[in-house]
Amino acid sequence: MVLAVRHPPQAARPEFVNLRWGLIPHWADDPKIGYSLINARAETAATKPAFRTAFRQNRCLIPADGFYEWQNVEGSKQKKPYHIGLKDGSPFAFAGLAAHWTKGETPIDSCTIITTDANELMRPLHDRMPVILNPGDFDKWLDPTQHEPEPLQALLRPFSSEKMKAFAISTYVNNPRNQGPACVAPSEG
């Protein structure tokens, strides 16, 4: 489950909600499809069947203060984990899409994070990165009256690498059961 912000059409203002990470389109027969839909590509989110309805009608923000990426290490099967965030340590928000699935016994509200090409900071680690929205674009992204993809598509670009930082961390983060400050502690050496 991840915390998200969305603006339902009937609501006067945006609201915080918990969503299951891994988008389950309303038409899916099995919620397991969400395991393969944790990310949506910015280039195709508005047109790909799994995401296009959410892109037009159910966008969300996913607040964070950092994220992880693993860099391939030449000559090794093990990857080196990195923590990425803003230089000033402030929180930010990923562009996301949400869906409400009702074909099972229990309805599921789910989401996906939109990715784009890597910026200069991220390129040595991975060729993609999550879309981090500028705070001035939050209202535009969440606007429930905006259904045309073109103005929204313009927001889905790499965030400024000059405002970001990345540092190597311990492989402690590789185990999802591990929690706490050790998951973001810089690695020794």
Buried (B, 14 or more C-beta within 10 A) or exposed (E): EBEBBBBBEEEEEBEEBEBBBBBBBEEBEEBEBBEEBBBBBBBEBBEBEBBBBBBBBBBBBBBBEBBBBBBEEEEEEEBBBBBBBBEEEEEBBBBBBBBBBEEEEEEBBBBBBBBBBBBEBBBEBBEBBBBBBBEEBBEBBBBBEBEEBEEBBEBBBBBEBEBBBBEBBBBBBBEEEEEEEEBBBEBEE
